[in-house]
Every structure is written in structure tokens, then in C-alpha cells.
């Protein structure tokens, strides 16, 4: 099994390197002119002169960050491969330990936000292995570099100003904003704009998603249950793996949404049906037993690898997970990891 894991990682990075488009780095003049424009906009956004001078004077673009952003694998891995090294035994065991060790505070946060503790823990497990892997890249360097690069410049320009505000408002206990190469920070791996929207000071000691599990748990719960998204349902789960009927290839086209909106993973969900309706179509649980007979619970079919791959009926909570990362593989892995942690 270990050899298989190593092989998958080798293949992933081999294809990634082949797909890399080596960036043309800006000249000193191009960079300085662009950075001056950023400084002026930061002033307009009421960022202090001290913060602008401290963080936007000597920052330089980093080629390795742009390469990481552009290096996408030419061939996609399967869901099975994705789950193999994300819903693994070590992550499951560590998650159960976190759930047990922080049971009291998790129960309080769960009651306050109306979300089951296992989902909070699963997100932290997936994002940073429960706080162990938070990244060591200077966030201002990362988001400034990516804001200049043409691929996602608008998105990262917003992240840059949000990161400057975090520092300007002294919201980072250490004074150092560090995280992943993509600008995500803390055990929750929140991007700066999300941090400003959803980071939560649970223990009253200032927002600290780097070192405080209480704040990390509460910030995750706050984001997943935010009122501008679907309300999180505390009396249902994320979904379940199912066995399709024998005629799935015939009925699958009729289940697609017409003119769907949202990110790719949201669009690829099927039309909604009640669980009894899915039962009538011939769907069963993965154990080949009838689905729960809850006519009040809406479910959609998700088949990330097509009709030949594994299939899932997902409930409204699943869409909230997609807000954290709009990937069917990611949301399914959070759901399955939460199930394993809870067992």
C-alpha cells in the first residue's frame, strides 16, 4: 500500500511538471509600476501608511509560487486515488483523537452554531492535518505575486488587500501572516477574505486560528453555517454512497440539471428528488438495503467519475461543504472522513 501511495504521488508530480508553463517574470520597472498602483489603492482602502510601507516596500515576485499555481496535472486522478491518501488511516485516527480530546469545547461550539462536531474536525483534518501542516510561506509575498500574475489577478488582488487589513488591524497574534503558497492561513486554511468574514474569536483571547483549537473549530463552524449560504441541517448528514440501478446508463442523462448555476461541482449535481423517489428509481444503500424513507429530505446524485464510478446521494449540507472548496472529490472526502471519525 505504501508503494502504491508513493507511485501515485510520483505520477501526479510528473504530469504536473509537464503541464507547467514557465512564467515570464516582470522586469523591475514593470513590477515597481504595478506595485505603486497597489500602494495607491491600499491608501484609498484606508490601509495605514505604516502597514503599506512595512509590507509593500521590499516585496518581490516569486517564480516558484507562480509555477505552483500553474502546474496542473494533465491527467486527472480518480476518486479512489484521491481518497486513498486523504481519507487514510492516520488522518482518521488523528481525527478521532481530536474529537475525543476536545469533546467539551466541540459540543459547545456545535450547539452554538448548529453543526455536528465531526464535520468541524474533518475540515481541519483535510485542510491542515489538524493544524500540523499550515504552510510556511509569507502570505503577503504569495498573494502579491499571484495578484500580479495574469491567471487569477482579480481574485488575488482582493486577497492582497484583505491580508493587508488583517495585518493593519493587528489580527494576527504573532504579527506574522504565513500560510500556504496560495495564501490560505491557519489550521482552517482560510483565504484572507474568508478570514475577515468568518474567523471567530471563541475563547476571547483574540482571533487565533493558528494556535487555538477553539478559534479554529468556531471559525470553521461559522463559515459552514453562515446565513448567506444554505442553512446547515443538524438533523441530517452530508449524504451517503449508493448502489445505482442496473439501468443507470439509461436514466442518468434525464437526471441532469437544465441550465445549472454555480461552480463546476454544484452544476454537476443531479436534479433534486426525495429519498423515496430515489428508491423508486432503484437506488439502494452501499450495503444493498433500502434507502431511509424520508420524503422531507432532498437528495441529489453525484457521480464524479461518471456512471462507471462510485455514486453518492448528497443532501443540502453537501453544498455548504462545496463553499469551502468547490470540488466533488473534496466534499465527498470531507463527508467520508467525518463518517470515519464519528465511528
C-alpha angles and dihedrals in degrees: 000000000000090000090052090052092050090048092052092050090048092051092046094053093040091058091041093057091049090053095050116118105206105231126232104235119221122257117247089256094051092048095047093048091050092045091051089056089051091050091052092050090048089055090051088053090056096251107157121255089237093058093043091050094045098049106023102045104074102018113130131193115256118218093201090060092053090047091053090051094049099040102098122163115253092216121045123229120234125253089252091056092045092052092045094074100026104047092039130147096258092052091047094049093045090049092053089051092051091048091051098041095049097034097127098049092041091054091052092048090045091055093045096051100027099238132121115256094232092067092051091051093045092056092052089047093053097041102045109354088259094314099314097106108043099143130250102230121120103250097214090053091048099048094039091053092048092044089058094046113089098228099077103357098141093050094048094044086063090048090051094055091044090052090050090051091051089055094040091054090046093235094149112084094209094043088234119104107204134154142117127349087255094058099258115141142199133007087305092052092221120174113236096259091051090047090057091047102042114011107122133204101216101163097043095241097108126278108304114165089160100065109005115083089192091059092041092052094045094046091052092047091047092052096046093049100039111146094233089067130055111303109258112242113222093191097059135051132231097268140279141252112257142192112238125222120262091255094055093123090057098047099036096084090054091056095062120110121249113236095344120198131210135046122336096267091050091050093050094060115103127245112287122262135168118256092252089054091052088049091053089054089057103259118146137179119274087260089059093250128127118280118252110277100235109142089181094062116087116211135183129200118243120190106171093177096039130251092318093057137068116299133209137191106217129198130214092276089066091069090057089056089053089060087065092052121354097222127114090213091052096047093046091049090052090051095047093044091051089052092051093046090052095050 
